[in-house]
């Protein structure tokens, strides 16, 4: 009885989550780190809110507003990493190992460049950026 349920479950997984050249096991092995990453990101926001909850409504609002900006920045860097991963995977599939090294260096340099640029912009224009993003809040 249990083996037939397992077989049916595996058939459903294979039908909906498998494709040409990629099984459902491959999909879930790629999905697991993304889910864990998002769990910790959301958990971090919960912990921040819990730690500041005794300070009042204004403090909770401020922490949550900054938390949304933090989530935006995390997504920005995740998109850079994802783009680099796609390029590296393409060159790995072509067995062009020299370009893989260049793509890794390019990804690291792009991340450092974006982070440095964002830091400089936020330092120089912090008041207009805060007024633009959050208004009178």
C-alpha positions, 0 to 999 in steps of 0.5 A: 500500500505504502509503496504504491503511494510512493510510486504514484507520488514519484510519478506526479513529481516526475510529470510536473517537475521534470523536463527534458534533461532535468529530473524533479530531483535536480529541480528540488536540489536547486530549489532547496538553497533558495527556500532556505535563503528566503527563510533566513531573510524573512526570519531575520526581519521577524527577529528584528521586529521582535527585538524592537517590539518593546520600543513602541510603534514608531520604532517598529515602523522604522525597523520594518521600513529599513527591512524592506530596503534591506530586502531590496538590496539583497535581491539586487545582489542575488540577481547579480549572482544569478546572472553570473551563475547562468553565464558560468553554467553556459561556459561550463557546458561549452567546456570553455574553462578559460571564460569561466575564470573571467566570468567569476572575476567579472561577477566579483568585480560587478558585485564590488562595483555595485556595492561601492557605488550604492554606498557612495550614493547613499552616503552623499545623497542620504537625505534626498533618497530617504525623502524620496523612498519614505516621504514624511514617514 
